[in-house]
């Protein structure tokens, strides 16, 4: 069985949880208390697996895999059905580019390390921290929505058709971050539509914050 070291609010771990569910792969979730001030055994175990002490880490037999997109590509190659990428090379590159818009441009500005630095080292208040998150999510979603308007997906539930792809696995965790700071999703109707459609599926529901054993309200 696959083993995923995860943290309920980690966007990177969240997207891997979605992919594991979409592919119906049996797996064990190991919830790591990333925000704990104590050196818990699980934090020490994580550091042995990943020197950066970051999630996700996926264990598949003797393999130890880090970095969410690398993990997802590994799952796509190793467990190819159902595929989360189009067959056409150009379409595949387009989906991957949109995913990198999220994982390389949007997500790094609201990840846990950055927010911790803002709160502790820059002495930002929670209000200022939420303003930071909103600003960069709005910036990223604005450009992402513009790209999506250039693709005719009006008759689709999702980006590439009526089945979710790697794009939705990357998008939904960022939308959840946006909802946590009360960002107005009506400004981004295509993103909002895709989120609403995704959250009708058990693969996305079961990967959500609220369904994780370490979730804190």
Buried (B, 14 or more C-beta within 10 A) or exposed (E): EBBBBBBBBBBBBBBBBBBBBBBEBEBEBBBBBBEEEEEEEBBEEBBEBBEEBBBBBBBBEEEBBBBBBEBBBBBBEEBEEEBBBBEEEEBBEBBBEBBEBBBEBBBEBBBBEBBEEBBEEEEBEEEEBBEBBBEBBBEBBEEBBEEBEEBEBEEBBBBBEEBBBBBBBBBBBBBBBBEEBEBEBEEBEBBBBBBEBBEEBEBBEEBBBEBBEBEEE
